[in-house]
Amino acid sequence: MTLSRRSFLRDSAYALSAAAAVGLPAVASAAKARIDVQDVNGLALLTGGGGNVVVLPSSEGALMVDGGLAAHSSAVLKAVASVTGSKRVHTLINTHWHPEQTGSNEAVGKAGGTIISHEVTRLALGRKNRSALYTGTYGGLPPKALPTVTTYNTGSLEFAGEQVDYRYLPAAHTNGDLYVHFPKHNVLVAGGPVAGKSWPVIDWLNGGFYHGFLRSYEILSEVVKPDTVVVGAHGVPLTGADIVRLKDTYWELFKQLFILFNKGFGPEDVVEFNKGKEFVGVVPVVADRPLKGLVEEFGDPSLFLECAYRSVQQATIPY
């Protein structure tokens, strides 16, 4: 397949609608959420509200990392109050601006809580945005829902007598990603680039780029210990050892993507190749398909591969 500018633009429009069919909705139904709570080294991990939420209690109120979908915010905040014994959320950190992370911003902001994010996330939340990962648009949120403290690179705060660090993951899942590190608990909240035992997806329409995605795994690998608990935006917690393993696998995929890119193949070809389809004249850098070992763990990689490859195209092909 030879890739032209016209076919690239046509495929980009198609990908937006196709990804919406299998991706994440901009507006969740109002069905009652069941919030499950588990302990992760002394922090609470809440699931069932649309995305992973991590909570640290204090006498001044709770610190939350991400807030779930707006449709489930009341259930999430009720669970936070139950876990911490306090109805007050003192601080909420958004790992990025997608609706599954920022659905509690309005409630927390109206109650006087501090909201922290990357500056790009604050800007994104102030306007309407479309995405490769959901249908329609999200935002802008009301002024009270917007972050009040932002960073361009790194930041830290003392909360409940311990240090909490956060850092920019440039051009990873979006263009406004942060990780949040709790050194005392040996827990790292990695946000969008990590999705537990499933495939993360790069939002290539909003600054996500495979090069940055790969760099995020290098940065995370520098922070973790082998037994660090790593919580992604979705899915079960991983370990620091898992992050290093995934980094190595994604590096091998990076090499293969550029071989296929330089030969003029399109996103659908990359998906089929990694499912085992052979193409005449294609010689992969690695002896086997780099994702083969992960498919049994994570399932079908098609959406991950398509978005990863489109991010490479978007950053490389002038149009």
C-alpha positions as CSV (number, residue, x, y, z in Angstrom):
1,M,0.0,0.0,0.0
2,T,1.3,3.4,-0.9
3,L,0.4,6.2,1.4
4,S,-0.6,9.6,-0.2
5,R,-1.6,12.8,1.5
6,R,-5.2,12.4,0.4
7,S,-5.5,8.9,1.7
8,F,-3.9,10.0,5.0
9,L,-6.4,12.7,5.5
10,R,-9.3,10.5,4.5
11,D,-8.1,7.7,6.8
12,S,-7.7,10.3,9.6
13,A,-11.3,11.3,9.4
14,Y,-12.3,7.6,9.2
15,A,-10.2,6.8,12.3
16,L,-12.0,9.5,14.4
17,S,-15.4,7.9,13.7
18,A,-14.2,4.3,14.0
19,A,-12.3,4.9,17.2
20,A,-15.4,6.5,18.7
21,A,-17.4,3.4,18.0
22,V,-15.0,1.3,20.2
23,G,-13.5,4.0,22.4
24,L,-14.5,6.0,25.3
25,P,-17.8,8.0,25.3
26,A,-17.6,11.8,26.0
27,V,-20.8,11.5,28.0
28,A,-21.5,8.5,30.2
29,S,-25.0,7.3,31.0
30,A,-26.3,8.2,34.4
31,A,-26.5,4.6,35.4
32,K,-25.6,4.1,39.1
33,A,-21.9,3.3,39.5
34,R,-20.6,0.5,41.7
35,I,-17.4,1.8,43.3
36,D,-15.0,-0.8,44.5
37,V,-12.1,0.0,46.9
38,Q,-8.8,-1.7,47.3
39,D,-5.7,-0.9,49.4
40,V,-2.5,-0.2,47.5
41,N,0.3,0.2,50.0
42,G,-1.8,2.4,52.3
43,L,-3.5,4.4,49.6
44,A,-7.1,3.7,48.4
45,L,-7.7,2.7,44.7
46,L,-11.3,3.3,43.6
47,T,-12.6,1.7,40.5
48,G,-16.0,1.6,38.8
49,G,-16.4,5.4,38.3
50,G,-15.1,5.5,34.7
51,G,-11.4,5.5,35.5
52,N,-9.0,4.7,38.3
53,V,-9.0,7.1,41.3
54,V,-6.3,7.1,44.0
55,V,-7.0,8.6,47.4
56,L,-4.7,9.7,50.3
57,P,-6.5,10.8,53.5
58,S,-5.5,13.6,55.9
59,S,-7.0,15.6,58.7
60,E,-7.6,18.4,56.3
61,G,-9.5,16.3,53.8
62,A,-8.6,13.9,50.9
63,L,-6.1,14.1,48.1
64,M,-7.5,12.5,45.0
65,V,-5.6,11.7,41.8
66,D,-8.3,11.8,39.0
67,G,-12.0,11.9,39.6
68,G,-13.8,9.5,37.2
69,L,-16.6,10.5,34.9
70,A,-19.0,13.4,35.7
71,A,-22.0,11.0,35.6
72,H,-20.4,9.0,38.4
73,S,-18.8,11.8,40.4
74,S,-21.3,11.7,43.2
75,A,-20.7,8.0,43.7
76,V,-17.0,8.5,43.6
77,L,-17.0,11.3,46.1
78,K,-19.3,9.4,48.4
79,A,-16.8,6.5,48.3
80,V,-13.9,8.9,49.0
81,A,-15.8,10.3,52.0
82,S,-16.4,6.7,53.3
83,V,-12.7,5.8,52.8
84,T,-11.2,8.9,54.4
85,G,-13.9,9.8,57.0
86,S,-14.0,13.3,55.6
87,K,-16.5,14.8,53.1
88,R,-13.9,17.4,52.0
89,V,-11.6,16.9,49.1
90,H,-8.6,19.2,49.8
91,T,-6.7,18.6,46.6
92,L,-7.5,16.9,43.2
93,I,-4.7,16.2,40.7
94,N,-5.7,15.6,37.1
95,T,-3.3,13.3,35.3
96,H,-4.7,14.6,32.0
97,W,-7.9,16.3,30.7
98,H,-10.0,13.4,29.4
99,P,-13.5,13.1,30.8
100,E,-12.7,9.9,32.9
101,Q,-10.1,11.9,34.8
102,T,-11.9,15.2,35.3
103,G,-15.5,14.4,36.0
104,S,-15.2,15.4,39.7
105,N,-13.5,18.8,38.9
106,E,-16.7,20.8,39.2
107,A,-17.8,19.4,42.5
108,V,-14.3,19.7,44.0
109,G,-13.8,23.2,42.7
110,K,-17.2,24.5,43.8
111,A,-16.4,23.1,47.3
112,G,-13.2,25.1,47.4
113,G,-10.7,22.3,46.7
114,T,-7.4,22.9,44.9
115,I,-7.1,21.3,41.5
116,I,-3.7,20.6,40.0
117,S,-2.8,19.8,36.5
118,H,-0.4,20.5,33.6
119,E,-1.0,23.9,32.1
120,V,-2.1,22.2,28.8
121,T,-4.8,20.3,30.6
122,R,-6.1,23.6,32.2
123,L,-6.3,25.2,28.7
124,A,-7.9,22.1,27.2
125,L,-10.6,22.0,29.9
126,G,-11.5,25.6,29.1
127,R,-12.7,24.8,25.6
128,K,-14.4,22.2,23.5
129,N,-12.2,19.3,22.4
130,R,-12.7,16.3,20.1
131,S,-10.6,13.2,20.5
132,A,-9.6,10.1,18.8
133,L,-10.9,8.2,21.8
134,Y,-14.5,9.3,22.1
135,T,-17.4,10.6,20.1
136,G,-18.5,14.2,20.1
137,T,-16.7,16.9,22.1
138,Y,-15.7,17.4,25.8
139,G,-15.6,20.8,27.6
140,G,-15.3,23.5,28.1
141,L,-15.9,23.1,31.8
142,P,-17.2,25.9,34.0
143,P,-14.6,28.2,35.7
144,K,-14.9,26.5,39.1
145,A,-13.9,23.1,37.4
146,L,-10.7,24.4,36.0
147,P,-7.3,23.7,37.6
148,T,-6.1,26.4,39.9
149,V,-2.4,25.2,40.2
150,T,-0.5,24.2,37.1
151,T,2.9,23.1,36.0
152,Y,4.9,23.0,32.8
153,N,7.3,20.3,34.0
154,T,7.5,19.2,37.7
155,G,5.9,20.0,41.0
156,S,5.5,18.7,44.5
157,L,3.5,19.3,47.6
158,E,3.5,18.1,51.2
159,F,0.2,16.4,52.1
160,A,-0.6,14.4,55.3
161,G,3.0,14.8,56.4
162,E,4.5,13.3,53.3
163,Q,5.8,14.4,49.9
164,V,3.8,14.0,46.7
165,D,5.6,14.6,43.4
166,Y,4.3,15.0,39.9
167,R,6.0,15.4,36.6
168,Y,5.1,16.1,33.0
169,L,5.1,13.1,30.5
170,P,5.5,15.1,27.2
171,A,3.4,14.0,24.2
172,A,2.6,10.7,25.7
173,H,-1.2,9.9,25.9
174,T,-2.2,13.5,25.3
175,N,-0.1,16.7,25.4
176,G,-0.9,17.4,29.0
177,D,0.0,14.2,31.0
178,L,1.3,14.0,34.5
179,Y,2.4,11.1,36.7
180,V,2.0,11.4,40.4
181,H,4.4,9.7,42.8
182,F,3.9,8.8,46.4
183,P,7.4,7.8,47.5
184,K,6.4,6.9,51.1
185,H,3.9,4.4,49.8
186,N,6.0,3.2,46.8
187,V,3.0,4.0,44.5
188,L,3.2,5.7,41.1
189,V,0.0,6.9,39.4
190,A,1.0,6.9,35.8
191,G,-2.2,8.2,34.1
192,G,-3.0,7.7,30.4
193,P,0.1,6.0,29.1
194,V,-0.6,2.9,31.3
195,A,-3.8,0.9,31.3
196,G,-3.2,-2.1,33.5
197,K,-3.5,-5.5,31.8
198,S,-4.9,-3.9,28.7
199,W,-3.8,-1.7,25.8
200,P,-3.3,2.1,26.4
201,V,-4.4,4.3,23.5
202,I,-2.6,7.3,22.2
203,D,-4.9,10.3,21.6
204,W,-3.1,11.3,18.4
205,L,-5.5,14.2,17.8
206,N,-4.5,15.9,21.0
207,G,-0.7,15.8,21.1
208,G,-0.2,12.1,21.9
209,F,2.7,10.8,19.9
210,Y,4.4,7.4,19.9
211,H,7.8,8.9,20.5
212,G,6.4,10.7,23.6
213,F,4.6,7.6,24.6
214,L,7.8,5.6,24.5
215,R,9.7,8.4,26.3
216,S,7.0,8.3,29.1
217,Y,8.0,4.6,29.7
218,E,11.6,5.6,30.0
219,I,10.7,8.3,32.5
220,L,8.5,6.0,34.5
221,S,11.2,3.3,34.5
222,E,13.6,5.8,36.0
223,V,11.3,6.5,38.9
224,V,10.0,3.0,39.8
225,K,11.5,0.2,41.8
226,P,10.7,-3.4,40.7
227,D,8.0,-3.7,43.4
228,T,6.5,-0.2,42.9
229,V,2.8,-0.3,42.5
230,V,1.9,1.4,39.3
231,V,-1.7,2.6,38.7
232,G,-2.7,3.5,35.2
233,A,-5.7,5.4,34.0
234,H,-7.7,2.2,33.7
235,G,-7.2,-1.5,34.7
236,V,-5.4,-3.3,37.4
237,P,-2.2,-2.1,39.0
238,L,1.1,-3.2,37.5
239,T,4.6,-3.3,39.1
240,G,7.7,-1.3,38.3
241,A,9.1,-4.4,36.8
242,D,6.1,-4.6,34.4
243,I,6.8,-1.0,33.3
244,V,10.4,-1.8,32.4
245,R,9.3,-4.9,30.5
246,L,6.7,-2.9,28.6
247,K,9.2,-0.2,27.8
248,D,11.5,-2.8,26.1
249,T,8.6,-4.2,24.1
250,Y,7.4,-0.8,23.0
251,W,10.9,0.0,21.8
252,E,10.9,-3.1,19.6
253,L,7.6,-2.0,18.2
254,F,9.0,1.5,17.5
255,K,11.6,0.0,15.2
256,Q,9.0,-2.0,13.4
257,L,6.7,0.9,12.9
258,F,9.4,2.9,11.1
259,I,10.3,0.1,8.8
260,L,6.6,-0.2,7.8
261,F,6.3,3.6,7.6
262,N,9.3,3.9,5.3
263,K,7.8,1.2,3.1
264,G,4.6,3.2,2.7
265,F,2.2,1.0,4.6
266,G,-0.9,2.4,6.3
267,P,-2.4,1.9,9.8
268,E,-4.6,-1.1,8.7
269,D,-1.4,-2.8,7.4
270,V,0.4,-2.4,10.7
271,V,-2.6,-3.9,12.5
272,E,-2.7,-6.9,10.2
273,F,1.1,-7.4,10.2
274,N,1.1,-7.6,14.0
275,K,-1.7,-10.2,13.8
276,G,0.5,-12.4,11.6
277,K,-0.3,-11.3,8.1
278,E,2.9,-11.3,5.9
279,F,3.7,-8.8,3.2
280,V,6.1,-9.3,0.4
281,G,9.3,-7.3,0.9
282,V,8.7,-6.4,4.5
283,V,11.6,-7.4,6.7
284,P,10.9,-6.6,10.4
285,V,13.8,-5.5,12.6
286,V,12.9,-8.2,15.2
287,A,12.7,-11.8,14.4
288,D,9.1,-12.1,15.6
289,R,6.1,-9.7,16.0
290,P,7.1,-7.5,19.0
291,L,3.6,-7.5,20.6
292,K,3.0,-11.3,20.2
293,G,3.9,-12.0,23.9
294,L,1.5,-9.3,25.1
295,V,-1.5,-10.2,23.1
296,E,-2.3,-13.1,25.4
297,E,-2.2,-10.8,28.4
298,F,-3.8,-7.7,26.9
299,G,-6.1,-9.0,24.1
300,D,-6.6,-7.4,20.7
301,P,-4.0,-4.6,20.1
302,S,-5.7,-3.2,17.0
303,L,-6.9,0.2,18.4
304,F,-3.5,0.7,20.2
305,L,-1.6,0.0,17.0
306,E,-3.8,2.1,14.8
307,C,-3.5,5.1,17.1
308,A,0.2,4.6,17.6
309,Y,0.8,4.5,13.9
310,R,-1.4,7.4,13.1
311,S,0.5,9.5,15.7
312,V,3.7,8.7,13.8
313,Q,2.1,9.7,10.5
314,Q,0.7,12.9,11.8
315,A,4.0,14.0,13.2
316,T,6.0,12.9,10.1
317,I,4.0,13.6,7.0
318,P,3.7,17.2,6.0
319,Y,0.2,18.3,4.9
